[in-house]
Amino acid sequence: MSGLTLLMTETEQGLQQIKQQQLPTLTQTTDWQNKYRMLMQLGKGVPAFAAELQREEFLITGCDSKAWLLHEYHQPSGRHYWAFDSEARIIKGLVLLALCQLNGLTNVELSQINFSQLFALSGVQQNLSPSRQNGLHAVLKKLSQQAGLAH
């Protein structure tokens, strides 16, 4: 199994675990400090990118910290899969929160997603610095482009 295939497989497994276990807890938590700590921990559930995958072509422009996004479209099933890594743990946690809701969806399913609502957890947007918000916006823009959507 290639390094990329292994990364995508392990990321898919980690995102499923986040969706099933951490997302419900994050949704119910109202205290921003607890939510922040939980988001920082999400990145431990998915693999970091090996140095050979931290390439310019995967780098997200518009983020203060380095962040990489890989996209794979599985032609036979019509499903989209992503892997993400960032030097900033909070950005990694927030993007994984979005990816656990997007990974494995078809074009039709993705077209029905309101990308701006992916971070609608109470307190997330208003507690992020403007530079973090800009970074998240850059990642969402890239995600929607890769999915073939205009957002």
C-alpha positions in Angstrom: 0.0 0.0 0.0 1.4 3.4 -1.0 2.0 6.2 1.5 -0.9 8.2 0.0 -3.3 5.3 0.0 -2.5 4.6 3.6 -2.9 8.2 4.5 -6.3 8.4 2.9 -7.5 5.2 4.5 -6.3 6.1 8.0 -7.8 9.6 7.6 -11.2 8.2 6.5 -11.2 5.9 9.6 -10.2 8.8 11.9 -12.9 11.1 10.4 -15.5 8.4 11.0 -14.5 8.2 14.6 -14.6 12.0 15.0 -18.1 12.1 13.4 -19.5 9.3 15.6 -17.8 10.1 18.9 -16.5 13.7 19.2 -18.9 15.6 17.0 -22.0 15.0 19.2 -20.0 16.0 22.3 -18.7 19.1 20.6 -22.2 20.1 19.5 -23.5 19.8 23.0 -20.6 21.6 24.8 -21.4 25.3 25.4 -18.2 26.3 27.2 -15.8 27.8 24.6 -12.7 26.8 26.6 -13.8 23.1 26.7 -14.7 23.2 23.0 -11.3 24.8 22.1 -9.5 22.0 24.0 -11.6 19.3 22.3 -10.9 20.9 18.9 -7.2 20.9 19.6 -7.3 17.2 20.3 -9.1 16.2 17.1 -5.9 16.2 15.1 -4.5 13.3 17.1 -7.2 11.0 15.5 -5.8 11.3 12.0 -2.3 10.9 10.6 0.0 13.8 10.0 1.3 14.2 6.5 4.7 12.7 5.8 7.3 15.2 4.6 7.0 14.1 1.0 3.3 15.0 1.0 3.9 18.5 2.5 4.3 19.8 -1.1 3.6 23.2 -2.5 0.7 21.8 -4.7 -1.2 20.8 -1.6 -0.5 24.0 0.4 -3.5 26.2 1.1 -2.9 29.9 0.3 -4.4 32.4 2.7 -3.5 30.6 5.9 -0.9 32.1 8.3 0.2 28.7 9.3 1.2 26.1 6.8 -1.8 23.8 5.9 -2.1 21.1 3.3 -5.2 19.6 1.7 -5.3 16.5 -0.4 -8.4 15.6 -2.4 -9.2 12.3 -4.1 -12.3 11.8 -6.3 -13.2 8.1 -6.5 -14.6 7.8 -10.0 -16.5 4.4 -9.6 -18.4 5.5 -6.5 -18.6 9.2 -7.4 -17.4 10.1 -3.9 -14.9 12.7 -2.7 -12.3 12.1 0.0 -9.9 14.5 1.7 -6.9 14.5 4.0 -5.7 17.6 5.8 -2.8 18.6 8.0 -1.7 21.9 9.5 1.0 23.3 11.7 -1.8 25.0 13.8 -3.6 22.4 15.9 -6.8 24.5 16.2 -7.0 24.9 12.4 -6.4 21.2 12.0 -9.2 20.4 14.5 -11.7 22.8 12.9 -11.0 21.6 9.4 -11.3 17.9 10.5 -14.6 18.9 12.0 -15.7 20.0 8.6 -14.2 17.0 6.8 -15.9 14.5 9.0 -19.2 15.9 7.6 -18.0 16.0 4.0 -15.7 13.0 3.4 -17.3 10.3 1.3 -20.1 12.4 -0.1 -21.1 12.5 -3.7 -21.4 15.6 -5.9 -25.2 15.8 -5.3 -24.8 15.4 -1.6 -22.0 18.1 -1.5 -24.1 20.5 -3.5 -26.7 20.4 -0.7 -24.2 21.4 2.0 -24.1 24.9 3.3 -20.3 25.2 3.7 -20.5 28.3 5.9 -22.6 26.2 8.4 -19.9 23.6 8.8 -18.4 25.6 11.8 -21.8 26.6 13.2 -20.9 25.2 16.6 -21.9 27.8 19.1 -19.0 30.1 19.9 -16.6 28.9 17.3 -16.7 31.8 14.8 -16.8 34.6 17.3 -13.9 33.2 19.4 -11.5 32.9 16.5 -9.0 35.6 15.6 -9.5 37.3 12.2 -6.4 35.5 10.8 -7.8 32.1 11.9 -11.2 33.0 10.3 -9.3 33.9 7.1 -7.5 30.6 7.2 -10.7 28.7 7.6 -12.3 30.6 4.7 -9.3 29.7 2.5 -9.7 26.0 3.3 -13.5 26.1 2.7 -12.9 27.8 -0.6 -10.4 25.2 -1.6 -12.7 22.3 -0.5 -15.6 23.7 -2.5 -13.4 24.1 -5.6 -12.1 20.6 -5.3 -15.7 19.4 -5.0 -16.6 21.3 -8.2 -18.9 23.8 -6.3 -18.9 27.5 -6.5 -18.9 28.9 -2.9 
